[in-house]
C-alpha cells in the first residue's frame, strides 16, 4: 500500500473576492509522477503555492507528510516557472546549484565539503556536471532549466515540484527534460505543471485536470472530450515524436 505524501481536502482559495480554486480534493502518493494541466488562469500555480506553504487556503486543509506545508518545506524541491536573474551577475552553474543547500547545510557560515559533494551529485544527475564552471548567463534555455532542476535536487527532496519546466524551449529539449524527470521519479515523487497535455501523458502516471475545480484521470482515459471539457473548446490532442539524428 502506497503512502500519501500530499493531501488536499475540500480546498478553496480566493484572491480577495475572486475565486481561484473550489473544493479541491487530491491525494498524491509516494512515488507518483503527477501531471497538472489546465488553461491559463485555471489556478495551477496557486495550487502549487498552497502545497509549498507560500499561500494558505481560504478553507479546507492541505497536509504534506501529515504536516502543515510550511513544516515540511525542507522535503520539497521546487523549480519555478520563471527564474529571473541579472545576466550581468557573474554567478557560475556550480554556485547556482549550491544555493539549493541553503537551509540544509549544517555550517553556520558558508558551505562545507558535504554541501559541495551533494551539489556535484545533483549536477551529475541533471547531466550538467561538465558545465559547472560556466557562467549561468552563457547557457541555453534548456541548460538553464537543468541547472534549476539540479538546484532543487541539491536540497535532497522527497518531492520534486516543477511549474512549467519546459516553457519556451523546443520539443527536442523538452523531451530530454522529461526523460530526466522520469529517471528521477525512480526515487522521488514528481509533480509537474504543464500546458501540453498530449505530451506529458506519455510520461506521467496520472493527470490532474484543473480549471478552478479538479478532476484526476489515468493517462489512458485522456480523450478529446476530456480536453474539450477542461479548456471549454474543441482541441486536438497532439503527441510529439522527437527523432534525434545520429
N, C-alpha and C positions, 0 to 999 in steps of 0.2 A: 504494500500500500504506500503510495507516494505521500510526501509531507507537504502540506500547504505552506508556502513561504509568504504569500501576499493574499490578504482577504479584504475585499471591499463589500460592505453590506449596506444597501439602500442609500448610497452616497449621492447627495445633491450638492451642487455648488453654483453660486451666482456671484457675478461682479455687480455690486450694488443691486439694481433692480433687473439686471439682465441674467436670465437663467442660462447656464452653460452646460451643466450635467444634471440629469434627472434619474434618480432611482437606479444607480449603477451598482449591480451586484456581480462580483467577479472573484473567483478563486484561481490563483496561479500556483501550480505545484512545482516542487523542486525538480530541476532538470528539464523543464519545458522550454520550448522555443516559441514564444507567443508573438504574433504579428498584430499590431493595432492599425487599422486603416479607417479612413473616412475623409470626407471633403474638407476643404479649408474652413476653419471656424467651427469644426464639429466638437472641439473640446479635447483633442488628443494630447496636446502639450499640457493642458490643465490637468488631465488625468495623471500624467507622469509627475507633475509637481506635487500632487496630492500624495502619491506613493513615496516621493522623495522627502516629504515633510516640509516642502517650501510653501505650501498652502494648506489650510485646514478646511475640511468640508463644512458647508453650511449646515448640513445634517447628515446623519449616518455615521459609519465608522470605517476607518482604514487601519489595518493591522499588518505589520511587516515582521515576520518571525515572531508573531504573537506579541509584538510591542508597538508602542506608538511609533510612527515613521521616523521622527526625529531621533529616537533612541536607537534605531537600527541603521543609521545612515552610514556607519563605517563598514557595513556589509554590502553596500551598494556602490557600483561603479557607474558613472553617468557620462555619456557623450552627448553634449548639447547639439541642437540643430544648427546654430550659428555660433562659431567661436571666433570672436573678433580679436585681433591683435595688431599692434603697431608694427608695420613692416620695417620700420626703421630701427626697431628694438633688436639688438643683436643676440637673441637667445637661440641656443642650439637645440637640436632634437633631443639630445640626452637630458639637458636641463629642463626641457618641457615635460618629458616623461617623468622625471624625478619629482616634479610637482605633485604627482599622484601619491607621494609618500607623506605629504602634509597631513597631520592628524594621525598618522600611523607610526611614524618614527619614534623611537624611544629616546632620541637625542634631544636635549633642551635647545641647543644651538646647532644649526646645520644638520647635515645628513651623515650617516655612518656608512661603513663598508657594506652592511647588510642592505641598507636602502639602495645603494648603488647596484648591488647584485640583483635585487628584485627588479629594479628599473631595466637592467640589461636583459633579464629573463623576459620581461614584458615586451621589450623591443624585438627579441628573438621570436616570440610567439606571433607578433604582428608583422614579422618579416621585414623589419626596418633597421636591424642592428647595424647594417652597413652604412646607414645614414646618420648614425648617432652624432657625428661631429659637424654635420651640415647645419647651416643657419636655417631656421624654420621658414624664413621668408623666401628661400630659394626652391621650396618644394612645390610639386604639383598638387592639385586639389585632392587627388586620390591618396597621395603620400601623406599629406597633412591629416587626412581622415584616419589613416592608420596610426599616426602619431597620437591623435586624440584617443583612439581605442587603447593604445599602449599605456597612455597616462591613466586611463580608467582601470586598466589591469594592474597597474603598479600599486593600487590600494588593496590588492588581493581580495576582490569582492566575491561574494557568493551569488550575487545577481548583477548582471550587466544590462543597463538600460540605455537605449540609443534612440534619439529623436531625429528622424530623417537622416540617417548616416550617409546616404548616397545622393542627397540632393545636389543638383548641379554638377554631377560627374557623369561621364559617358557610360553606356551599358557594359562595356568590357570591364571597366574598372569596378562598376557596381557588382558584377558577378564575382570578382575577386574578393571584394569586401564581404559579401555574403558567404562565400566559401570559407573565409576566415571565421566568421561568426558561427558557422555550422561546426567547425572544428572546436571552437571554444565551448560550444554547447555540450561537449562531452564531459565538461567539469563544472560549468556554471550555468545557471538559469539565464536565459536571454529574453529580453523584451525589446522589441523594435517597432517604432512607429515608421510607417512608410506610406507614400502616396500611390504605390504601384502594387495593387492587389494581385494582378496576374503574375507579376514577377516573384513576389515573396511567397506565394502559395507553393512554390517548388522547394522551399526551404523550411518553413515554419510547421509546427505540429498543430497549431490552432490559429484561427484568425478571429480577432475581436473587432466587429464592425461597429463603429462609433459614430453617431450623429445625434448628440445630446443624450440619447439613450443608447444602450449597448446590447448587442446580440453576438454570442460566440458561435462559430461554426468550425467543424472539422474541415481541413483543406479540401477534402473530396466533395464537400457539399457546396462549395463556392460555385455559383452559376451566374449567368447573365441576369436572372431575375433578382438574385441576392444583391448584385451590384446596382441594379436599377433602383431597388428599394432603398439602398444606402445613399446613393447620390441624387435620387429624385429625378433621374432622367435616364433614357436608354444609353448604355455604354457598352463598348465592345471589350471583351476580355482579351488582353494582349499578353502573350508569353514570349519572353525574349530568349533567343537561342544565340549564344555567342560562339563564334567559330574563331579559334586562335590559329593563325597561320604559322607554320614552322619555317 
